[in-house]
Amino acid sequence: MTHSGGKPHTNVGDRGQRYEVLAHGYPKNETDNVIGWSDTLEGAERMMSAILQAPGCTSAKIYDRQEKVGIIKRYGGILR
């Protein structure tokens, strides 16, 4: 049984937001993982800053799905 009692989850997932946030190395190693989406660049930057704090996250980037280009990439963690 789910926490919603088996009802569909309507408040999660991609809703056509413009910016996609991806993290490398977290939660799965050696791959880019979609963390979430945002309507605003500021929201995407906050999400990216938060995920860079996760252990194992080596980098994160914001992708503009409307323009089809990467906007920002930042590195996190300890570089070895």
Phi, psi and omega in degrees: 000139180270168180294342180264009180073025179089358179284153179296144177275112184260353184251023179231159174097180183284122179245030179083016180295152187285320188254137178244135179253127180238145177237141177257130177088358178212133359280346178256140179288154170059029178205157172276131182243130176288123179266320180175186183228157179213149176282334184242151177294323179298318177296320179294321178295321177295318179297318180295317179299322180291316184289335177294343178279347183290141177295134179093345179283113183267334176199161177218152179216157177248130181245128176274108185285338178285314180272349180061045178219151172284141183254306186227139172226131178231150179257147181225175178075193180262123177279133182250000000 
